[in-house]
Amino acid sequence: GEGLRGTHARCFAAACAGLDQARSAGPDHVLAISAEADSASASGLHRAGALSQYNVCREGLIFSNGAIFDLPPPADGEPAADHVQFAEEMAAFFASAMALISGVFAALERRLQLPVGWFEHSLGPVAQHSQWHVKRYVPEAAPSNAVTTDGKHVLLPVHSDPSLLSLIVHDRDGTNSGALGLECNVKGAAGGEWVEVAAHGHSVVTVLCGAVLERITGGRFVAARHRVAVRDPNAL
């Protein structure tokens, strides 16, 4: 709805201040995530190429297990508007994500004929056992040899997430066709077929099943193998 759309638009706008710091952050930045950090519980920011192969051309913010951090104030000591709003908007973003994931869990519980609240009761409070990211692609960092057989540039390698569920929201107004290169592998010919997700935008949430959900449901919900592959990286 319009409320969700507005919240996501506002939160992405505030997140840009953190992403700008991520782009220029060196290892001594107060929020920089160390290369030795436990990726499952780290919070902070990272430059493109840091932490893993999945960030070769992505810079980002990571919030783990309910953590919300603020940005350091400008060098002159005077808080800027984006600094003042950052933590508040990130908390709103997290609250939106938690409301969405609660709805998806409720739907799964109905489908699997589980008691209401089974996931939360069995696996612990979702807000304290989850991780969310705000990522921005850096197309110029894409490896020149990371190209599919049909000529697309791979910005995010093929993988499935080590999670129950992953929810993805793109920073584009409203609802738009396609998903800016986000593709899922569906069964078909040998090796499957890569199909772009149908829609993206502030009003759209893409839900991907993770490897943990596949395991605990005995394969009833299969982990989504996905990637990001585009014809023109500079068009993002």
Backbone hydrogen bonds, N-H to C=O, Kabsch-Sander energy under -0.5 kcal/mol:
donor,donor_aa,acceptor,acceptor_aa,energy
5,R,1,G,-2.3
6,G,2,E,-2.7
7,T,3,G,-2.3
8,H,4,L,-2.5
9,A,5,R,-2.2
10,R,6,G,-2.4
11,C,7,T,-2.5
12,F,8,H,-2.5
13,A,9,A,-1.8
14,A,10,R,-1.9
15,A,11,C,-2.3
16,C,12,F,-1.2
17,A,14,A,-1.4
18,G,14,A,-0.6
18,G,15,A,-0.5
19,L,15,A,-2.3
20,D,16,C,-2.4
21,Q,17,A,-1.4
22,A,18,G,-2.2
23,R,19,L,-2.0
24,S,20,D,-1.1
25,A,21,Q,-1.2
29,H,26,G,-1.9
32,A,29,H,-1.5
33,I,45,L,-2.1
37,A,34,S,-1.7
39,S,37,A,-0.7
41,S,38,D,-1.7
42,A,38,D,-0.9
44,G,62,I,-2.4
45,L,31,L,-2.4
46,H,60,G,-2.3
49,G,55,N,-4.3
50,A,47,R,-1.6
52,S,50,A,-2.2
55,N,52,S,-1.7
56,V,53,Q,-1.2
58,R,55,N,-1.3
59,E,136,R,-2.6
60,G,46,H,-2.1
61,L,134,V,-2.3
62,I,44,G,-3.0
63,F,132,W,-2.7
65,N,130,S,-3.2
67,A,64,S,-1.8
77,G,74,P,-2.3
84,V,80,A,-2.2
85,Q,81,A,-1.8
86,F,82,D,-1.3
87,A,83,H,-0.6
89,E,85,Q,-2.6
90,M,86,F,-2.6
91,A,87,A,-2.1
92,A,88,E,-1.7
93,F,89,E,-2.3
94,F,90,M,-2.4
95,A,91,A,-2.3
96,S,92,A,-2.1
97,A,93,F,-2.3
98,M,94,F,-2.5
99,A,95,A,-2.1
100,L,96,S,-2.1
101,I,97,A,-2.7
102,S,98,M,-2.0
103,G,99,A,-1.5
104,V,100,L,-1.8
105,F,101,I,-2.7
106,A,102,S,-2.2
107,A,103,G,-1.9
108,L,104,V,-2.3
109,E,105,F,-2.6
110,R,106,A,-1.9
111,R,107,A,-2.4
112,L,108,L,-2.8
113,Q,110,R,-0.8
114,L,109,E,-2.9
118,W,115,P,-1.8
121,H,117,G,-2.7
122,S,118,W,-2.8
123,L,119,F,-2.5
124,G,120,E,-1.3
128,Q,125,P,-0.8
129,H,126,V,-1.5
132,W,63,F,-2.5
134,V,61,L,-2.2
136,R,59,E,-2.7
138,V,57,C,-2.8
141,A,138,V,-2.4
142,A,139,P,-1.9
146,A,143,P,-1.3
147,V,145,N,-1.7
148,T,152,K,-2.8
151,G,148,T,-2.0
153,H,230,V,-3.5
154,V,146,A,-2.9
155,L,153,H,-0.7
155,L,228,V,-2.6
156,L,228,V,-1.6
159,H,226,H,-1.8
163,S,161,D,-1.9
166,S,208,L,-2.4
168,I,206,T,-2.5
170,H,201,G,-0.5
172,R,170,H,-1.8
176,N,200,H,-2.7
178,G,198,A,-2.4
182,L,179,A,-1.6
183,E,181,G,-0.6
183,E,227,R,-2.8
184,C,195,V,-2.7
185,N,225,R,-2.6
186,V,184,C,-0.6
186,V,193,E,-3.0
188,G,189,A,-0.7
192,G,189,A,-3.0
193,E,186,V,-3.0
195,V,184,C,-2.6
195,V,193,E,-0.6
197,V,182,L,-2.6
200,H,176,N,-2.1
202,H,172,R,-2.8
203,S,174,G,-2.1
204,V,201,G,-1.7
206,T,168,I,-2.6
208,L,166,S,-3.1
208,L,206,T,-0.5
210,G,164,L,-2.6
211,A,161,D,-3.0
212,V,163,S,-1.7
213,L,163,S,-1.2
214,E,210,G,-1.9
215,R,211,A,-1.9
216,I,212,V,-2.6
217,T,213,L,-1.5
218,G,215,R,-1.3
219,G,214,E,-2.8
220,R,217,T,-1.3
222,V,220,R,-0.6
224,A,209,C,-2.6
225,R,223,A,-0.7
226,H,159,H,-2.8
226,H,224,A,-0.6
227,R,183,E,-2.0
228,V,156,L,-1.8
229,A,181,G,-2.2
230,V,153,H,-2.4
235,A,232,D,-2.0
236,L,233,P,-1.4
